[in-house]
Amino acid sequence: MAWQHHDFKDDPRTARAGHSATAVGKYVYVCGGRRGGHFFQDLIRYDTDSNTWETIYEELPFVARANHTATLVDEGVSGGKEIWLVGGQTNDDVVADCWALELGGNQFAWRQVHVRDERCLLMRTAHTAELHPRHPNEILIFGAPPVLAPG
C-alpha cells in the first residue's frame, strides 16, 4: 500500500474543514463540514476506482453542522451497513442528535436515532467515535465533554 496524491482543487465541494469522512468499500462518504462561516448540509461520495465525486444529498434532513462524527456500523437496525452521525456544531449551538444513513447500493435513507435517557451525552463537538470491538451494535464516544446548560 502506498500513498497517492489526488488534486481536487477544481471541485468546490471538497474545500471544507470539520467534515466527516467514512470509508465503505470503494467509496468515501463526506458529510457536512464548514468553510469559514458557511456550514455544508450535503453528503458527497468519492469513488476510489473512478476518481470521481458524486453528490448524494444536496440538503440533508437535519441541521448543517461541522465537527461531528460518522461511524460505520456493519449491521445496523436496517440489517445492512449504516453510517451513524453524532453531534457536531452549528454557528450558534452544539447539536445533540444522532442520525443513521442506511446504505443500500445506490438507495439511501436517513432516519433519526432516538437515544434513551441520556440525550445530553450526544451534545458534543470535536469528539471521536468508534465501533465497540466486542459489541458491534454499540458506539464508543470519546472526548469533548458534554455541554450542559447552566442551572
C-alpha beads as a LAMMPS data file, in Angstrom:
LAMMPS data file: protein, C-alpha beads

151 atoms
150 bonds

1 atom types
1 bond types

-500.0 500.0 xlo xhi
-500.0 500.0 ylo yhi
-500.0 500.0 zlo zhi

Masses

1 110.0

Atoms # bond

1 1 1 0.000 0.000 0.000
2 1 1 1.291 3.438 -0.912
3 1 1 0.042 6.992 -0.529
4 1 1 -1.336 8.631 -3.653
5 1 1 -1.909 12.332 -4.225
6 1 1 -5.253 13.393 -5.701
7 1 1 -5.779 17.005 -6.694
8 1 1 -9.356 18.181 -6.095
9 1 1 -8.720 21.930 -6.312
10 1 1 -11.138 22.268 -9.248
11 1 1 -14.043 20.781 -7.268
12 1 1 -15.523 23.389 -4.885
13 1 1 -17.350 20.671 -2.918
14 1 1 -14.130 19.355 -1.417
15 1 1 -12.717 22.539 0.178
16 1 1 -14.030 22.160 3.731
17 1 1 -12.992 21.534 7.351
18 1 1 -14.695 19.815 10.280
19 1 1 -16.416 17.312 7.988
20 1 1 -16.639 13.568 8.464
21 1 1 -15.209 11.044 6.003
22 1 1 -16.292 7.405 6.217
23 1 1 -14.801 4.651 4.028
24 1 1 -17.243 1.987 2.846
25 1 1 -15.821 -0.394 0.246
26 1 1 -14.579 1.611 -2.743
27 1 1 -16.394 4.776 -1.591
28 1 1 -15.617 7.554 0.869
29 1 1 -18.703 9.395 2.155
30 1 1 -18.050 13.027 3.153
31 1 1 -20.727 14.726 5.237
32 1 1 -21.115 18.331 6.323
33 1 1 -18.251 20.476 7.497
34 1 1 -17.646 24.158 7.005
35 1 1 -15.708 26.709 5.012
36 1 1 -15.336 29.905 7.007
37 1 1 -18.797 30.786 8.336
38 1 1 -20.613 28.594 5.790
39 1 1 -21.788 25.207 7.076
40 1 1 -22.364 22.472 4.494
41 1 1 -25.582 20.494 4.587
42 1 1 -24.628 17.913 1.987
43 1 1 -23.401 14.357 1.566
44 1 1 -20.926 13.672 -1.218
45 1 1 -19.314 10.385 -2.204
46 1 1 -15.871 9.769 -3.669
47 1 1 -15.374 6.682 -5.857
48 1 1 -11.792 5.480 -5.385
49 1 1 -11.924 3.362 -8.565
50 1 1 -13.030 6.108 -10.958
51 1 1 -11.521 9.060 -9.013
52 1 1 -14.853 10.915 -9.220
53 1 1 -17.175 12.751 -6.820
54 1 1 -20.951 12.421 -6.715
55 1 1 -23.459 14.461 -4.718
56 1 1 -25.789 12.088 -2.844
57 1 1 -27.722 14.760 -0.900
58 1 1 -27.568 18.489 -1.612
59 1 1 -29.640 19.138 1.500
60 1 1 -29.660 16.764 4.459
61 1 1 -32.796 16.243 6.593
62 1 1 -31.074 17.782 9.627
63 1 1 -29.275 20.999 10.513
64 1 1 -25.969 21.736 8.752
65 1 1 -23.029 21.023 11.031
66 1 1 -19.292 20.564 11.463
67 1 1 -17.089 18.716 13.971
68 1 1 -19.444 15.730 14.217
69 1 1 -18.555 12.046 13.882
70 1 1 -19.741 9.478 11.346
71 1 1 -19.172 5.832 12.287
72 1 1 -19.681 2.833 10.012
73 1 1 -21.897 0.151 11.566
74 1 1 -21.724 -3.128 9.612
75 1 1 -25.090 -4.466 10.745
76 1 1 -27.344 -1.608 11.717
77 1 1 -31.011 -1.598 12.595
78 1 1 -31.832 -1.905 8.884
79 1 1 -29.858 -5.173 8.721
80 1 1 -27.248 -3.686 6.387
81 1 1 -24.400 -1.210 6.562
82 1 1 -25.200 2.159 8.126
83 1 1 -23.277 5.343 8.896
84 1 1 -24.219 6.803 12.301
85 1 1 -23.705 10.558 12.637
86 1 1 -23.416 12.006 16.173
87 1 1 -23.336 15.585 17.454
88 1 1 -21.390 18.465 15.971
89 1 1 -21.888 22.202 15.978
90 1 1 -23.577 24.990 14.038
91 1 1 -22.674 28.683 14.078
92 1 1 -24.758 29.118 17.219
93 1 1 -25.006 25.843 19.086
94 1 1 -23.757 22.354 19.838
95 1 1 -26.002 19.719 18.272
96 1 1 -27.433 16.880 20.402
97 1 1 -28.798 14.359 17.956
98 1 1 -27.943 11.125 16.178
99 1 1 -28.815 10.123 12.602
100 1 1 -28.282 6.862 10.708
101 1 1 -27.773 6.629 6.953
102 1 1 -28.904 3.290 5.554
103 1 1 -26.641 2.242 2.686
104 1 1 -28.359 0.024 0.158
105 1 1 -26.415 0.102 -3.111
106 1 1 -27.474 3.401 -4.662
107 1 1 -30.509 3.725 -2.390
108 1 1 -30.012 5.872 0.702
109 1 1 -32.306 6.700 3.607
110 1 1 -31.698 8.842 6.707
111 1 1 -33.531 8.238 9.966
112 1 1 -33.178 9.931 13.330
113 1 1 -31.956 7.628 16.089
114 1 1 -33.624 8.216 19.443
115 1 1 -31.361 7.694 22.448
116 1 1 -32.975 6.720 25.728
117 1 1 -32.373 8.663 28.933
118 1 1 -29.064 10.414 28.298
119 1 1 -29.641 12.678 25.289
120 1 1 -27.166 15.167 26.782
121 1 1 -24.380 12.659 26.090
122 1 1 -24.837 13.361 22.368
123 1 1 -24.295 17.111 22.816
124 1 1 -20.672 17.010 21.721
125 1 1 -18.410 18.606 19.179
126 1 1 -14.851 17.776 18.073
127 1 1 -15.106 14.333 19.668
128 1 1 -14.240 10.879 18.310
129 1 1 -16.448 7.829 17.931
130 1 1 -15.550 4.207 17.238
131 1 1 -17.457 0.979 16.910
132 1 1 -17.083 -1.110 20.082
133 1 1 -14.686 -4.014 19.312
134 1 1 -16.707 -6.590 21.268
135 1 1 -20.227 -5.188 20.911
136 1 1 -20.657 -4.295 17.220
137 1 1 -24.014 -2.617 17.828
138 1 1 -22.515 -0.056 20.242
139 1 1 -20.552 3.115 19.508
140 1 1 -17.949 4.451 21.948
141 1 1 -17.747 8.252 22.098
142 1 1 -14.599 9.914 23.467
143 1 1 -13.600 13.464 24.255
144 1 1 -15.341 16.805 24.183
145 1 1 -17.265 16.612 27.449
146 1 1 -20.973 17.163 27.021
147 1 1 -22.125 20.756 27.081
148 1 1 -24.607 21.137 29.908
149 1 1 -26.920 24.077 30.341
150 1 1 -26.276 26.129 33.488
151 1 1 -28.615 25.604 36.316

Bonds

1 1 1 2
2 1 2 3
3 1 3 4
4 1 4 5
5 1 5 6
6 1 6 7
7 1 7 8
8 1 8 9
9 1 9 10
10 1 10 11
11 1 11 12
12 1 12 13
13 1 13 14
14 1 14 15
15 1 15 16
16 1 16 17
17 1 17 18
18 1 18 19
19 1 19 20
20 1 20 21
21 1 21 22
22 1 22 23
23 1 23 24
24 1 24 25
25 1 25 26
26 1 26 27
27 1 27 28
28 1 28 29
29 1 29 30
30 1 30 31
31 1 31 32
32 1 32 33
33 1 33 34
34 1 34 35
35 1 35 36
36 1 36 37
37 1 37 38
38 1 38 39
39 1 39 40
40 1 40 41
41 1 41 42
42 1 42 43
43 1 43 44
44 1 44 45
45 1 45 46
46 1 46 47
47 1 47 48
48 1 48 49
49 1 49 50
50 1 50 51
51 1 51 52
52 1 52 53
53 1 53 54
54 1 54 55
55 1 55 56
56 1 56 57
57 1 57 58
58 1 58 59
59 1 59 60
60 1 60 61
61 1 61 62
62 1 62 63
63 1 63 64
64 1 64 65
65 1 65 66
66 1 66 67
67 1 67 68
68 1 68 69
69 1 69 70
70 1 70 71
71 1 71 72
72 1 72 73
73 1 73 74
74 1 74 75
75 1 75 76
76 1 76 77
77 1 77 78
78 1 78 79
79 1 79 80
80 1 80 81
81 1 81 82
82 1 82 83
83 1 83 84
84 1 84 85
85 1 85 86
86 1 86 87
87 1 87 88
88 1 88 89
89 1 89 90
90 1 90 91
91 1 91 92
92 1 92 93
93 1 93 94
94 1 94 95
95 1 95 96
96 1 96 97
97 1 97 98
98 1 98 99
99 1 99 100
100 1 100 101
101 1 101 102
102 1 102 103
103 1 103 104
104 1 104 105
105 1 105 106
106 1 106 107
107 1 107 108
108 1 108 109
109 1 109 110
110 1 110 111
111 1 111 112
112 1 112 113
113 1 113 114
114 1 114 115
115 1 115 116
116 1 116 117
117 1 117 118
118 1 118 119
119 1 119 120
120 1 120 121
121 1 121 122
122 1 122 123
123 1 123 124
124 1 124 125
125 1 125 126
126 1 126 127
127 1 127 128
128 1 128 129
129 1 129 130
130 1 130 131
131 1 131 132
132 1 132 133
133 1 133 134
134 1 134 135
135 1 135 136
136 1 136 137
137 1 137 138
138 1 138 139
139 1 139 140
140 1 140 141
141 1 141 142
142 1 142 143
143 1 143 144
144 1 144 145
145 1 145 146
146 1 146 147
147 1 147 148
148 1 148 149
149 1 149 150
150 1 150 151
